[in-house]
Amino acid sequence: MSMLKFIKSVKLGFSPTAINGKSTRTLLTRLKTDKNVAASKCEFDIKTKDSISEPFVHIEFVDKKEMKFNPANLKVDEMVMDITRYSKRLQLQEEINQQ
């Protein structure tokens, strides 16, 4: 399953030179791979400006649920775990509906 299969949009904002943007940068590299992008219709909105004091991550799933993270206080693995957990829930629901 593509990590982005059930994600409608990803909005990220961070200062590329700030230390508190590291988790956001790492998450972006994990989500926006060639394989993930080719297997989904997920839209990316990436804002990179030195004036962004607090990084942000907003994920919208195909069922309209939103997840908002403050990556300055989270590790990338924590965000990926939450995103994956909810995506698996949607995958299970899809499989149940197909039966």
RALINKA-V315909 format. One record per run of one state. SS is the DSSP state (A for helix, B for strand, O for the rest). FROM is the first residue (numbers start at 1). TO is the last residue. If there is no record, write none. Layout:
ss	from	to
SS	FROM	TO
SS	FROM	TO
//
This chain:
ss	from	to
O	1	6
B	7	14
O	15	18
A	19	31
O	32	33
A	34	38
O	39	42
B	43	48
O	49	55
B	56	61
O	62	65
B	66	69
O	70	75
A	76	98
O	99	99
//
